[in-house]
């Protein structure tokens, strides 16, 4: 970062990852004239791995935007300028909207400022403010703002929570209503109710259950399409950087890795009982769902300890066996599948895995993953059963040696000791790199996974 003059600071594209040389500006979260807090996100960028937010390294007012949305920017290039506090008030003093036309109109300046800024600046809430307000069920429109033009900052929300929360917000809204012109109040209050109305409506929707676990109804993909050149029978969909990366990796995996495939049946009855025993208490104590992937990943990690060759990569003239067991967890979003990594999964208990799975899945869907969250995976686990699938053949997450999918848990009649009983059964499917792994070692590995899963009992400890 360098200084163009004593008042403005250049913000450059940061090095988000060691291998990253550029990123694309997806959306500006701040516009010229907006107040910017230190470390507050100013824009969203798209990389070949994840979407990320760029935080501000300065506090002040957003100045000139030097990069357009959709433009690819190299690491180190200037993307915008921020006016620091020393000169932040200078542009406002020169603005025709707030500067009086003559000395006689001096008293009109505050009224013009409040009319323009209350309708424009106050209605602009940063992602940090929106997330914090939504978390506590607050409407930012009723919170007194201390930022430029009465804009609500994150500090204002925290201060509001410390001094009584929703009841104080209602009192503040009632006292502030008479002093503000009616049209201006309508201009910033109108956009907000739909956001909170939609969240309240979604909370009333019936939770959809299919296969192992779904905590919400699947969202429909939001994609940009344009009409094709051969009439109404074709449409074009632009390829995003993430989709292009997925296509490249999948093609590389299929073309370079000789895939093998195996499947084993597992009796999940004891595991289902164990989860049902603890899930409500776990939700109350930890605030997250106790889902099946935590138990499955624990069983897989313990099997990898017995067969460390599963935790390896092909390096042409050698096979590299990784010491750390970092589990890549396949998480579906509206338009892609990402694989955030649980680092050192072998050092975590079932409760720890459940909390990290919930955190990674939530941040994946919210598009707030960091580059580091996507790196270092050594073995991939995918919960395809959450969609009701009973068989699948995964493409290996290059350059790993194997990928395991666990399918839907289904009650089926099973023969046990020459008698038929109803058991909760699930299929586990393994894709393997046949350059590294053979049927013998993978068969033993799957058998160990099966033993670990079927050995769960009501007395198994989560912590």
C-alpha positions as CSV (number, residue, x, y, z in Angstrom):
1,X,0.0,0.0,0.0
2,X,1.3,3.5,-0.9
3,X,0.2,7.1,-0.3
4,X,-0.9,9.3,-3.2
5,X,-1.2,12.3,-1.0
6,X,-1.5,13.1,2.7
7,X,-5.2,12.3,2.7
8,X,-5.7,9.2,0.5
9,X,-4.6,5.7,1.0
10,X,-4.3,3.1,-1.9
11,X,-5.9,-0.3,-1.3
12,X,-4.3,-3.0,-3.3
13,X,-5.3,-6.6,-4.2
14,X,-3.9,-8.7,-1.4
15,X,-2.1,-12.1,-1.7
16,X,-5.0,-14.4,-0.7
17,X,-3.0,-17.5,-1.2
18,X,0.6,-18.5,-2.1
19,X,-0.4,-19.7,-5.6
20,X,-2.9,-16.9,-6.3
21,X,-1.7,-14.3,-8.9
22,X,-5.0,-12.5,-9.5
23,X,-8.7,-12.3,-8.5
24,X,-11.8,-10.9,-10.1
25,X,-13.9,-8.1,-8.5
26,X,-17.3,-9.7,-8.1
27,X,-19.1,-6.9,-6.3
28,X,-18.3,-3.6,-4.5
29,X,-19.8,-3.5,-1.0
30,X,-18.7,0.1,-0.6
31,X,-19.3,3.1,-2.9
32,X,-17.6,6.5,-3.1
33,X,-18.7,8.5,-0.1
34,X,-19.5,5.5,2.1
35,X,-18.0,5.3,5.6
36,X,-15.4,2.5,5.9
37,X,-14.4,1.0,9.3
38,X,-11.1,-0.7,9.8
39,X,-11.2,-4.3,8.6
40,X,-14.8,-3.9,7.3
41,X,-15.3,-5.7,3.9
42,X,-15.2,-3.3,1.0
43,X,-15.6,-5.8,-1.9
44,X,-16.2,-9.4,-2.9
45,X,-13.7,-11.1,-5.1
46,X,-13.7,-14.4,-7.1
47,X,-10.7,-16.7,-7.2
48,X,-10.2,-20.1,-8.7
49,X,-10.9,-21.6,-5.3
50,X,-13.4,-19.6,-3.3
51,X,-15.2,-16.3,-3.2
52,X,-13.7,-14.0,-0.6
53,X,-14.3,-10.6,0.9
54,X,-11.5,-8.0,0.9
55,X,-11.3,-6.1,4.3
56,X,-10.3,-2.5,4.5
57,X,-6.8,-1.8,6.0
58,X,-7.8,1.9,6.5
59,X,-10.6,3.8,8.3
60,X,-12.3,6.7,6.6
61,X,-14.5,7.4,3.6
62,X,-14.4,5.4,0.3
63,X,-12.9,7.4,-2.4
64,X,-12.2,6.5,-6.1
65,X,-12.9,2.9,-7.3
66,X,-10.1,2.0,-9.7
67,X,-11.4,-1.5,-10.6
68,X,-14.8,-2.3,-12.1
69,X,-17.0,-5.2,-11.2
70,X,-16.0,-8.2,-13.3
71,X,-12.5,-7.0,-13.9
72,X,-9.6,-9.3,-13.1
73,X,-6.9,-7.6,-11.0
74,X,-3.4,-8.8,-10.4
75,X,-2.1,-9.2,-6.9
76,X,-0.5,-5.9,-5.7
77,X,-2.5,-3.7,-8.1
78,X,-4.5,-0.7,-6.7
79,X,-8.3,-1.4,-6.6
80,X,-9.5,1.7,-4.7
81,X,-8.6,4.7,-2.6
82,X,-9.8,5.6,0.9
83,X,-9.9,9.1,2.2
84,X,-8.6,9.1,5.8
85,X,-10.0,11.2,8.6
86,X,-7.8,14.2,8.0
87,X,-9.6,15.0,4.7
88,X,-12.7,12.9,5.0
89,X,-14.9,16.0,5.6
90,X,-13.4,18.0,2.7
91,X,-15.4,16.4,-0.1
92,X,-18.6,16.8,1.9
93,X,-17.9,20.5,2.5
94,X,-17.5,21.0,-1.2
95,X,-20.6,19.0,-2.2
96,X,-23.4,21.1,-3.8
97,X,-26.0,19.0,-1.9
98,X,-24.9,20.2,1.5
99,X,-23.0,23.5,0.8
100,X,-25.2,26.6,1.1
101,X,-25.6,28.8,-2.0
102,X,-25.1,32.0,0.0
103,X,-24.3,33.1,3.6
104,X,-28.0,33.6,4.2
105,X,-28.6,29.9,3.6
106,X,-26.2,28.7,6.3
107,X,-29.0,27.2,8.4
108,X,-30.2,25.1,5.5
109,X,-27.0,23.1,5.3
110,X,-27.8,20.7,8.1
111,X,-31.3,20.1,6.7
112,X,-30.0,19.3,3.3
113,X,-27.4,17.0,4.7
114,X,-30.0,15.2,6.8
115,X,-32.4,14.9,3.9
116,X,-29.9,13.5,1.4
117,X,-27.8,11.4,3.7
118,X,-30.6,10.0,5.8
119,X,-32.3,8.8,2.7
120,X,-29.0,7.5,1.1
121,X,-26.2,6.9,3.5
122,X,-28.3,5.6,6.4
123,X,-30.1,3.0,4.3
124,X,-26.7,1.4,3.3
125,X,-25.8,-1.3,5.7
126,X,-22.5,-3.2,5.5
127,X,-22.5,-7.0,5.4
128,X,-21.1,-7.0,9.0
129,X,-24.0,-4.9,10.3
130,X,-26.6,-7.0,8.4
131,X,-25.2,-10.3,9.7
132,X,-25.0,-9.0,13.3
133,X,-28.5,-7.6,13.2
134,X,-30.0,-10.7,11.7
135,X,-28.2,-12.9,14.3
136,X,-30.0,-11.0,17.1
137,X,-33.3,-10.4,15.2
138,X,-32.8,-6.6,15.0
139,X,-33.9,-4.2,12.3
140,X,-31.0,-1.8,11.5
141,X,-33.5,0.9,10.5
142,X,-34.5,1.5,14.2
143,X,-30.9,1.6,15.5
144,X,-29.4,5.1,16.0
145,X,-26.4,5.5,13.7
146,X,-23.1,7.3,14.5
147,X,-21.6,7.0,11.1
148,X,-21.5,9.5,8.3
149,X,-25.0,10.7,7.5
150,X,-26.4,8.8,10.5
151,X,-25.3,5.5,9.0
152,X,-25.4,2.4,11.3
153,X,-22.1,0.8,12.1
154,X,-21.2,-2.5,13.7
155,X,-20.3,-0.6,16.9
156,X,-23.8,1.0,16.9
157,X,-25.4,-2.5,16.8
158,X,-23.2,-3.7,19.7
159,X,-24.0,-0.6,21.7
160,X,-27.7,-1.0,21.0
161,X,-27.5,-4.6,22.3
162,X,-25.7,-3.5,25.4
163,X,-28.4,-1.0,26.2
164,X,-31.6,-3.0,26.0
165,X,-31.8,-4.4,22.5
166,X,-35.2,-4.5,20.8
167,X,-37.1,-2.5,23.3
168,X,-34.7,0.4,23.1
169,X,-34.7,0.1,19.3
170,X,-38.5,0.6,19.3
171,X,-38.2,3.7,21.6
172,X,-35.4,5.1,19.4
173,X,-37.5,4.6,16.3
174,X,-40.5,6.3,17.9
175,X,-38.5,9.3,19.1
176,X,-36.7,9.7,15.8
177,X,-39.8,9.5,13.6
178,X,-41.2,13.1,14.2
179,X,-37.8,14.8,13.5
180,X,-37.3,13.1,10.1
181,X,-39.2,14.2,7.0
182,X,-41.8,11.6,6.1
183,X,-40.6,10.9,2.5
184,X,-37.0,10.5,3.7
185,X,-38.0,8.0,6.4
186,X,-39.9,6.0,3.9
187,X,-37.0,5.9,1.5
188,X,-34.7,4.1,3.9
189,X,-37.2,2.1,5.8
190,X,-38.9,0.5,2.8
191,X,-36.0,-1.7,1.6
192,X,-35.5,-3.3,5.0
193,X,-38.7,-5.1,5.9
194,X,-38.6,-7.6,3.0
195,X,-35.1,-8.8,4.2
196,X,-36.4,-9.5,7.7
197,X,-39.8,-10.7,6.4
198,X,-38.1,-13.3,4.2
199,X,-36.0,-14.6,7.1
200,X,-39.1,-14.9,9.3
201,X,-41.0,-16.8,6.6
202,X,-38.1,-19.2,6.0
203,X,-38.0,-20.0,9.7
204,X,-41.7,-21.2,9.4
205,X,-41.0,-23.5,6.5
206,X,-41.1,-27.1,7.2
207,X,-37.7,-28.7,7.4
208,X,-37.0,-31.1,4.6
209,X,-35.7,-34.5,5.7
210,X,-34.2,-36.8,3.0
211,X,-31.5,-39.4,3.5
212,X,-29.1,-38.6,6.3
213,X,-29.7,-35.0,7.1
214,X,-30.8,-31.8,5.5
215,X,-31.2,-28.7,7.7
216,X,-33.0,-26.6,5.1
217,X,-34.8,-26.8,1.9
218,X,-32.3,-26.8,-1.1
219,X,-32.0,-23.4,-2.8
220,X,-32.5,-23.1,-6.5
221,X,-29.3,-22.0,-8.3
222,X,-29.1,-18.4,-9.3
223,X,-27.4,-18.2,-12.7
224,X,-27.1,-15.6,-15.4
225,X,-28.2,-16.7,-18.8
226,X,-28.6,-15.0,-22.2
227,X,-30.4,-16.0,-25.3
228,X,-28.5,-18.0,-27.8
229,X,-27.9,-17.0,-31.4
230,X,-29.9,-19.8,-33.0
231,X,-33.4,-18.8,-31.8
232,X,-35.3,-19.5,-28.6
233,X,-34.1,-23.1,-28.3
234,X,-30.7,-22.2,-26.8
235,X,-29.4,-20.2,-23.9
236,X,-25.9,-19.4,-22.9
237,X,-24.5,-19.6,-19.3
238,X,-21.3,-17.8,-18.5
239,X,-18.6,-20.0,-16.9
240,X,-17.6,-18.6,-13.5
241,X,-14.0,-19.0,-12.3
242,X,-15.0,-21.5,-9.7
243,X,-16.9,-23.6,-12.2
244,X,-13.9,-23.4,-14.6
245,X,-11.6,-24.7,-11.8
246,X,-14.0,-27.5,-11.0
247,X,-14.1,-28.5,-14.7
248,X,-10.3,-28.4,-15.0
249,X,-9.8,-30.5,-11.8
250,X,-12.4,-33.1,-12.8
251,X,-10.9,-33.5,-16.3
252,X,-7.4,-33.8,-14.8
253,X,-8.6,-36.4,-12.3
254,X,-10.3,-38.5,-14.8
255,X,-7.6,-38.3,-17.4
256,X,-4.6,-38.9,-15.1
257,X,-6.0,-41.2,-12.4
258,X,-7.0,-44.7,-13.3
259,X,-10.2,-44.9,-11.1
260,X,-11.2,-48.1,-9.4
261,X,-14.5,-48.5,-7.4
262,X,-15.6,-50.6,-4.4
263,X,-18.7,-50.7,-2.2
264,X,-19.6,-52.1,1.2
265,X,-22.8,-52.4,3.2
266,X,-22.8,-51.1,6.8
267,X,-25.4,-51.7,9.6
268,X,-26.0,-48.2,11.0
269,X,-28.6,-49.2,13.5
270,X,-26.5,-48.7,16.6
271,X,-25.2,-45.4,15.3
272,X,-28.7,-44.1,14.6
273,X,-29.7,-44.9,18.2
274,X,-26.6,-43.2,19.5
275,X,-27.2,-40.0,17.6
276,X,-30.9,-40.0,18.6
277,X,-29.9,-40.3,22.2
278,X,-27.6,-37.3,22.2
279,X,-28.8,-35.0,19.4
280,X,-31.3,-32.8,21.4
281,X,-28.9,-32.3,24.3
282,X,-26.0,-31.6,22.0
283,X,-28.1,-29.0,20.2
284,X,-28.9,-27.3,23.5
285,X,-25.4,-27.3,24.8
286,X,-23.4,-26.6,21.6
287,X,-25.9,-24.8,19.4
288,X,-25.2,-27.0,16.4
289,X,-26.7,-30.1,15.0
290,X,-25.2,-33.5,15.8
291,X,-25.1,-34.9,12.3
292,X,-24.0,-38.3,10.9
293,X,-20.9,-37.0,9.1
294,X,-19.2,-36.4,12.4
295,X,-19.5,-40.1,13.4
296,X,-18.6,-41.3,9.9
297,X,-15.5,-39.1,9.6
298,X,-14.3,-40.3,13.0
299,X,-14.7,-43.9,11.8
300,X,-12.8,-43.1,8.6
301,X,-10.0,-41.3,10.4
302,X,-9.4,-44.2,12.7
303,X,-9.4,-46.6,9.7
304,X,-6.8,-44.3,7.9
305,X,-4.6,-44.6,11.0
306,X,-4.6,-48.4,10.5
307,X,-4.0,-48.0,6.7
308,X,-2.0,-44.8,6.2
309,X,-1.4,-45.5,2.5
310,X,-5.0,-44.3,2.0
311,X,-3.7,-40.8,3.0
312,X,-1.3,-40.4,0.1
313,X,-0.7,-38.8,-3.3
314,X,1.0,-40.0,-6.5
315,X,4.3,-38.2,-7.3
316,X,5.4,-40.0,-10.5
317,X,8.6,-41.6,-9.1
318,X,7.3,-42.0,-5.6
319,X,4.2,-42.2,-3.4
320,X,4.0,-39.5,-0.7
321,X,2.2,-40.6,2.4
322,X,0.8,-37.6,4.4
323,X,1.3,-37.6,8.2
324,X,-1.5,-35.2,9.0
325,X,-5.0,-36.5,8.3
326,X,-6.9,-33.6,6.8
327,X,-10.4,-34.5,5.7
328,X,-11.8,-32.6,2.7
329,X,-15.6,-32.3,3.2
330,X,-17.7,-32.0,0.0
331,X,-20.2,-29.2,0.6
332,X,-22.8,-28.3,-2.1
333,X,-23.7,-24.6,-2.8
334,X,-26.3,-23.2,-5.1
335,X,-24.0,-23.5,-8.2
336,X,-21.0,-25.6,-7.2
337,X,-19.5,-28.2,-4.9
338,X,-16.6,-27.0,-2.7
339,X,-14.3,-29.1,-0.4
340,X,-13.3,-27.2,2.7
341,X,-10.8,-29.0,4.9
342,X,-11.0,-30.3,8.5
343,X,-7.3,-29.9,9.5
344,X,-5.8,-32.7,11.7
345,X,-9.1,-34.5,12.0
346,X,-7.4,-37.4,13.8
347,X,-6.9,-35.1,16.8
348,X,-10.6,-34.2,17.2
349,X,-13.3,-36.1,19.0
350,X,-16.9,-36.6,17.6
351,X,-18.2,-33.4,19.2
352,X,-15.2,-31.4,17.8
353,X,-15.8,-32.8,14.4
354,X,-19.5,-32.0,14.5
355,X,-18.8,-28.4,15.4
356,X,-16.2,-27.9,12.7
357,X,-18.4,-29.6,10.1
358,X,-21.2,-27.2,11.0
359,X,-18.9,-24.2,10.8
360,X,-17.3,-25.1,7.4
361,X,-20.7,-26.0,5.9
362,X,-22.2,-22.7,7.0
363,X,-19.3,-20.6,5.8
364,X,-19.3,-22.5,2.5
365,X,-22.9,-21.6,1.9
366,X,-22.4,-18.0,3.1
367,X,-19.4,-17.8,0.8
368,X,-17.1,-16.6,3.6
369,X,-14.5,-19.4,3.4
370,X,-10.9,-18.3,3.4
371,X,-8.3,-19.7,0.9
372,X,-6.6,-21.6,3.7
373,X,-9.9,-23.4,4.5
374,X,-9.6,-25.1,1.0
375,X,-6.0,-26.2,1.1
376,X,-4.2,-29.2,2.5
377,X,-6.8,-32.0,2.1
378,X,-5.5,-35.5,2.1
379,X,-8.7,-37.6,1.9
380,X,-12.3,-36.6,0.8
381,X,-15.6,-37.7,2.4
382,X,-18.9,-36.9,0.7
383,X,-22.4,-37.2,2.1
384,X,-24.3,-38.1,-1.0
385,X,-26.9,-39.8,1.1
386,X,-28.3,-36.5,2.2
387,X,-30.1,-36.3,-1.1
388,X,-31.5,-39.9,-0.9
389,X,-28.7,-41.5,-3.1
390,X,-28.0,-45.1,-2.4
391,X,-25.1,-45.7,-4.9
392,X,-22.6,-43.3,-6.4
393,X,-19.2,-43.4,-8.0
394,X,-17.3,-40.2,-7.0
395,X,-14.5,-38.6,-9.1
396,X,-11.4,-38.5,-6.9
397,X,-10.5,-35.0,-5.5
398,X,-7.2,-34.6,-7.4
399,X,-4.4,-35.3,-6.3
400,X,-5.7,-37.4,-3.4
401,X,-5.6,-41.2,-3.6
402,X,-9.2,-42.0,-2.7
403,X,-12.7,-40.5,-2.0
404,X,-15.4,-42.1,0.1
405,X,-19.1,-41.4,-0.2
406,X,-21.7,-42.6,2.4
407,X,-25.2,-43.0,1.1
408,X,-28.7,-42.8,2.5
409,X,-29.6,-44.7,5.6
410,X,-32.5,-47.0,4.7
411,X,-34.4,-49.5,6.8
412,X,-34.2,-52.9,5.1
413,X,-34.9,-56.5,6.1
414,X,-31.5,-58.1,6.9
415,X,-30.7,-61.7,7.7
416,X,-29.0,-62.0,11.1
417,X,-28.2,-65.5,12.5
418,X,-30.6,-67.1,10.0
419,X,-33.4,-64.7,11.1
420,X,-34.8,-61.7,9.3
421,X,-34.7,-58.4,11.1
422,X,-35.3,-54.7,10.2
423,X,-32.0,-52.8,10.3
424,X,-30.9,-49.3,9.3
425,X,-28.4,-50.0,6.5
426,X,-26.2,-47.7,4.3
427,X,-23.8,-48.2,1.4
428,X,-20.3,-46.8,1.5
429,X,-18.7,-46.3,-1.9
430,X,-14.9,-45.8,-2.5
431,X,-13.2,-44.5,-5.6
432,X,-9.5,-45.3,-5.5
433,X,-6.4,-44.3,-7.5
434,X,-5.3,-47.7,-8.9
435,X,-1.7,-46.4,-9.3
436,X,-1.4,-46.3,-5.5
437,X,-4.1,-48.6,-4.2
438,X,-5.3,-52.1,-5.0
439,X,-8.5,-54.0,-4.2
440,X,-6.8,-55.9,-1.3
441,X,-5.8,-52.8,0.7
442,X,-9.0,-50.9,-0.1
443,X,-11.1,-53.9,0.9
444,X,-9.4,-54.1,4.2
445,X,-9.8,-50.4,4.7
446,X,-13.5,-50.5,4.0
447,X,-13.9,-53.4,6.3
448,X,-12.2,-51.4,9.1
449,X,-14.5,-48.5,8.4
450,X,-17.5,-50.9,8.7
451,X,-16.2,-52.3,11.9
452,X,-15.7,-48.8,13.4
453,X,-19.2,-47.7,12.4
454,X,-20.9,-50.9,13.7
455,X,-18.9,-50.7,17.0
456,X,-20.7,-47.5,18.1
457,X,-22.9,-48.2,21.1
458,X,-25.1,-46.1,23.4
459,X,-22.1,-45.8,25.7
460,X,-19.8,-44.2,23.1
461,X,-18.5,-40.8,24.3
462,X,-18.9,-37.7,22.2
463,X,-16.2,-35.8,24.0
